[in-house]
Amino acid sequence: MSDPVEQNLGVSIKRSTEFIAAIHSQTQMVLVEISGILEKHKFESVRGTSIFVPVRSMNIQSPEAWCHKVVARLFGEGGKSQKSTHLVAVEAHFAPTFGVDEAVVVLGFARLSEGHGREDLQASYEEHGWVATVFENTEFRSDSVQKHAGGTPGWQPFPDLEELRVIAWPLVSFDSSETVKRKVSEGLRKLGAIKA
């Protein structure tokens, strides 16, 4: 007779996959709401309606990369043809690696000393990683602004970075459209991305 755990494994895989799909659907609602807030303040996505994910291909030898542990969007000020000196990154980290035990939403506001086009910003963001990297060198505190000076050696997510400010909240705290709007608007003001 086979092990009952093995008998139920296929059911568990199906339910787990459906659960992940539900999480992605909830995250999509949060990202869409945040996108709407940013667009009202004249920020536009550098990738249209697409999201950033951590890998560009799914290698058969790297199954750990098949499940995305983070998704993100990057916004620049002004129109598509303008060079941006102000950026906002929106990241949903499902399995953070920076000392927090739950999924989080991270907002990062970057000021650049020189304007850069969408393709440059997109390439730099893909190459250098997430703005949440700031939390790897400091204690994570929800709803608290963390700063990274552009002149410090080492990790620089964007070219000509003057300063990066980052704030984050637990993903599950975004339980309604109204909560997303309130928290994100307050967060963007704290970061200096929008005026009070």
Secondary structure, 3 states (H helix, E strand, C coil): CCCHHHHHHHHHHHHHHHHHHHHHHHHHHHHHHHHHHHHHCCEEECCCCCCECCCCCCCCCCHHHCCCCEEEEEEEECCCCCCEEEEEEEEEECCCCCCCCCCEEEEEEEEEEEEECHHHHHHHHHHHCCHHHHHHHCCCCCCCCEEEECCCCCCCCCCCEEEEEEEEEEHHHCCCHHHHHHHHHHHHHHHCCCCC
